[in-house]
Amino acid sequence: MNFLSRHIITAIIIFIAFNICNAQSLQEYYKTIHKSTEYCLSYEGLLDEVFPLEMLICGDKGLYKMKSSYDIYSLSIEVDNDTIEMIEEDSQGRSSGYITLTKSDNGFSGEWNQIESAARYSFTINQDVHKNELTPYYTTRLSGIIRSRIVNIDIDHINGTLEIQEKYGLKSRYKSKYTCKDKNCNKVIINPEGIIGVSSVEIYKNKSGDYKMIVLTADQNREITELRILSQIKKKTKAYSDYRSMLLAEYAKFNDKDLDTYLKKKQAHWIKSTSINLRKFHKADSTEIVSDRLKYQASSWIDIELWTEDFISGVQYKQYNWQPEVEVTAFAYHIDKSKAVTLTDVLDKDWNLTNLDSTIDNENSTWVVGYDGIYKIYFDRVKGIQRESYLYSDLTQYIDRGSWLDKLVDQNKIND
């Protein structure tokens, strides 16, 4: 489940602000009630593929809890061949959900269902815990040569797109959806009509993790070249869930310490402010009822709009199921100088973005730096991302000479 397409109900994130270490373990809790854990089996798993949980199964009884929460749920268990049926009871002994699991190669998988609504989430448990399992990359930047021209190649594994950009000269770009040629999508192919003299480009990853490229020219010659990995952006996820809440935050990790810290702090700030709001909700009505089970849900994710060797910009999206608008906040970061920058830093003092004639009048919109211009962006729940662009060629006179944006444009690093 990726962070660009996740539905609204996967939700809020907390970087574990509670001292879980002081909480009683499932084994200790079970032993105080049933005197022994002799025939119990311990499992770890995930709710909705991202929310970590732990479970104890002891014959026809059991317990489980989310790792980010103190709440422990009792389980009544029935086993029928390879199928396990569980009824979840909360701390007040009320049935609040039920779980249906079937045996799989790695353990058990199935669904959790809310007892009083149609809400349902995937649910998996496994005795073999792979704590060091690698987080999949979602953007890979490669460098290679196509027809004697040095190019950078960005593979967006989430959106299924591949972009080729010449590093020198005219710096032309080509972007297209790619086609997977094998089950694991370790071999992809595109037909780049925009690259002169090239009929198709095939990129494949071998077992050692190295990339190679096969270029089929217009005259049907095959050119095979090695590709060098410049960087790989990982998707990082932080998740929190308790009786009432599900919080999910996702962001990119670029293997640049200062940049990674900057992006992580943006999500940490969102987590903190959202958590404060949730505590206000709970304070206003502290009586937990079954229909409140996972009632409040929110998510935040970061989209990258522009990424060069020394600059990155994007938008932080914040979505809540208790309000209709999706909030958007743009950011810009100078990688070379390890600091955040803003558009107000680069615009003429006698002119600002409100001077532009915009058809987007949504109050919850933001201005972000892109490849060929500045975009005004907002998020519509039905239509998705809506944007209005203003080309740099039309804005040059309003950009301060010598500013970071002026240098990017003048050096032809981002615009055609």
N, C-alpha and C positions, 0 to 999 in steps of 0.2 A: 504494500500500500504506500504510495508515494505522496510527498508533501505538497505537490502542485495540484493533485486531483482529489485529495481527501475530502469526503463529504463533511457537512457541518457538524455531524454528531461526534466526531472524534475531537477531543477537547483538551482541556487546559493543562498547563504545565507548571510544575513547581520544582525547583531544584532542591527538593527535600529540605524544607525549612524546619521540619519536626525532628526531634531526637528519637528516631526509630530504635536506636540501639537499646534504649531503656524499656522498650515494649517487650512483653512476654512472648516467648517463642510459641509456635503452634504445639510443639511437643510438650512443653511445660504446661500450657493451657489445657491440653487434652488429659495430661496425667493428673492434674488437680481434680478433674471431673470423673475420669474412668480408672484411675489408679495405675494404669499400665499402658505403655506404648509398644508392647512386645511384638505385635503382629502388624504394626503400622508401616506404611510405605510413604516416603517423602517425594514430592514432585515440585518442579518449578514450571512456570508456563507464562502465557500471555493472553490478556483479554484484548480483543480487537487488534491483534498483531503487534501492539506497541506497549501495552500497560502490564508491567511485570507483576506476577503473583506467585504465591507459594501455597501448596496444598498438602494435606496429610490425609491418607486414606487408610482406615482401620476396619476392614470388613464392610459391614453395612452402615458404618458411621464415618464421619470425617470432619475436617475443618479446612477453611482456606481464608486467605487475606490478600489484599493488594499490598505490595511491598512498600508503597508510599503512605500507607494508612495504618492506624491502630485497629480499625474495625475488623473483628473476626466473625466469620459466618459459619454456623454449624451446618453439616450436611447429612441428609438421610439418603442412603445409597442402595440402589438395586442394580444387580448385574445380570444380564441376559446374553450369554455367549460373549461376543466381542463388543457389546453395547453396554454403556453405563448410564443410568438415569440418576440424577441427583436433585434433591429439593434443597434449596438454600433457605436458611432461617437467620434472621438478624438477631441482634443482641436482646430484643424483646420477645423472641420466640415466634415471630411472625414470618410466614412464608413470603419471601420477597423476590424470589427468582428460581428458575430451574435450569439445569444444565444437562445436555444430552451429548455424550461422547462415544465415538467408535474407535477401535484400535487402528493405529496407522503405523507406518514404518518406524517413526521416531517416538512413538508413545501413543497418545490419545488426542483426537481433535474433534471439534463439533461446535456447539453454539451455547451461549448463555442467553436466556430470555427473561425479560421483566414479567413478573407475575400478573401485573394489572394493565399492561399496555402491549403494543406490538413491537416494542424495542427489542432488538436482538443484536448480538455481537459474536464474532468468532471467538473460540475458546480452545486453547491447546495446553496440554501438560506433558512433561517429559521427565524421566528419571535421570537421563544423561544431560547434564547442563554444560553447554559450550560457552563458557564465559569469555573466551578469547576469539569468538567468531567475528570475522571481519565485517565491518559495515560496508555495504556495496557502494561503489563509486557511482555518482550520478552525472558527472561531467568529466570527460577525459580530454586534456589538451595535448596534442601530438605535434611534432615538427617533422617535415619531410620535404621531398622534392617531386614536383610534377612538371614534366617537360622542361627541365633545367631551371625551374622557378622554385625558390624556397617558399614553403607555405606552412601556416599553422592550421591544424585541423581540430575542431571542437566537436566531440561526440556527446550529445545530450541523451543519456541513457533513459531518462524519465520520459521525455517528450518524443523520443524516437527520431531526432533530427541530427543532421551532420552539417557543419559549416566549414568551408574551406576559405582561407583568407591569405592572399599573398603578403609576405612579410616586407618586401621592398618594392620599389617602382610605383606603379599606379595603385597598388594595394586593392585590387578588385576582390569582391567577396561573392561566394556562392553558398546558398543555404537551401537544404531540401530535406524532406522525409527520407529515411533510408529503409531498406528492406532487409530483414534478417534472413540469412541463408542457412542457419542451423538452429537447433532446438534452443540452445543457450544464448543465442544471438552473439556468439563470439566472432561471427563472420557477417559483415554487412556490406551492402552494395547500393550505389546511387548512380544515376545517369545524368551527369552535370552538363546540361545543354549550354550553360553559361561559360564553360571553360573551353576555349578555342583548341581544337585538335584532340579533344578527349571524348571518347565514346562512353566509357564507364570507369568507375573507381570502386575497387573492392578492398576493404580493410579487414584484416583478421588478426585475432589474438591467439597465440600458441599456448601450450600448456605451461610454459615458464613465465607467462605474463607479458611477453614481448609482442610488439605490434609490427606488422608488415603491410605493405600496400601493393596492389596490382593495378596498374593503370592500363586500360585498353585504349589505344589511340584510334583516331578516326580511320586510319589506314590499317587497322586491325593488328598492330604490333603490341606486344605485351612488355611493359616495363615494371620490374619488381624492385621495390626499394624498402630499406629498413626505416622504421619510424621511431623517433625518440620521444619518450614521455616527458613533457615539460611539467605538467602538474595534473593531479587528479583531485577533484573536489568531492569530499564525502558528505553524505547527508547525516547530520547529527539530530537526534531526537531526545527530548526530555519529556517525561510523561508523569502525571499525577492523577490518582483516582481515589475517592473515598465514597462514603455512602451516597452523597448527593451529587458529587462533581466528577467530571472527566475533563482534564486539561492537557493539551498537547501543543508543544512548540517545536518547530523544525527550523534548522538553519544550515548554512554551508560551512564546511571546514576546509580551508585552503592550504594548510600546512605552513601558514605564515603566522607566527606567534601573535604579533600585534593585531593583525587583521582578524584572526580567529577570536581573540579576546574581545575586540570591539563588537563583533556580531553576536557573540555569546552574551555580552552585557546588555545588548539591545533586547534580547529575549528575556534575560533575567529581570530587567526593569518591567517588562510587560507582565511577567509572571507575578512579580511582587504586587503591582497595582491591581491585577485581576484577583489575586488572593484576598486583598483587602476588601474588594467589592463583595466577594463571596462570604467573607466573614460578616459583613454588614447584612447580607441576606439572611444568614443563619441567626444573627442576633435579633433580627426583627421577628423571626419565627423559628424558635429552637426546637419545636416539636417535630420529631421525625415521623413521617407517615410513609407507608409502603409506596404510595404513588410518587414520593419524592426521590425514589431510588434512581440515581444518575440523572436527576432532573436538569442540573445546570452544566452546560457544556460550552467550551470555547476552544478555539485553536488560533495559532499564529504561525505564519510561514513567511519566508523571505524569498522573493524573486530577484534574480540578478538581471539587470537591463544592459549593463555595459561592463566589460572586463578587459583591461589592457595590462601591459606589463607593470604600469605604475599607477593605475587608477581603477576603481570599481564603484559602481552605483547600482541602486536597486530600490525595491519597495518592500516595506514590511506590512503585511496584511494581518488584520486582527478581526476575528469573526466570533460572534456570540449568539447563542440561541435565545437569549432574552432581549435582544434588540434587533431591529430590522436592518440597520446599516452595517456594512463591512468597513471598518476603519482602515485608512491607508496612510502611511508615512514614508516619504522618500528619504534616502540617505546617500551620501557621497563620501568616499574615503580615498585619500591620497596614499597609496601603498608605499611609495618612495619615502615620503615624509612621516609615515605612520601617524596620520591624524585625519580627523573628519573635517570636511569642508562643506560649504553651503553655496547655493546660487547667489545669495545676497552678497557673498564675498566678491563676486566677479562682475556684477552689473553696474552700469553707470549710475552715479549717485542721483542724477536727475531723472532716472527712468527705472521702472520695475516691471515685473511680470503682469501686473494688473493693467498695464497699457496695451496688452495684446487682446485682440478681439476674439474671445473664446465663446464657442457654442455650448461648452460644458458649464452649467451653472450649479452643479452639485456641490454643496458645501463641504462634503466629505471627499475632497479631491486633493491631489498633490502634484507638484512639479518635479520631474526626475530627468537626469541627464542621460541621453541615449547616444546611439552611434552617429546618427545623421542630424540630430537636433535635440531640442528640449521637448518633453512630452508632458501634457497635462493628463493625469490618470485618475480614474475612480473605478470602483468595483460594483457592478450591477449583479444582483443575485440571479437574474434570469439570463442576461446577455453576457455576463462575465466581465473581463477587463475591457474598459472603454478608454480610448486614448485619442488625444488630439496633438498633432506634431507641429512644431515650428522649426524650420530648417536653420542650421547655423549660418548658411549663406544669407539669410534674411535678418539675422540677429547680430552679425559681426560688429556693426556700428555701436551696439549697446553693451558690448563686452569689454571690460577694462583691458587695455594693452598690458601684457606681461603677467596677467593672472593665470592661474592653473588651467582654466578652461580655454583661454586664449592660446596657451602653449599647446594644448592638446589639438585644437583645431588647426593652428598654424603648422604644426609638425605633421599634419595629415595622419594622425594616429587613429582617429575614430571616424572621420567623415570621408565620403567618396570624393 
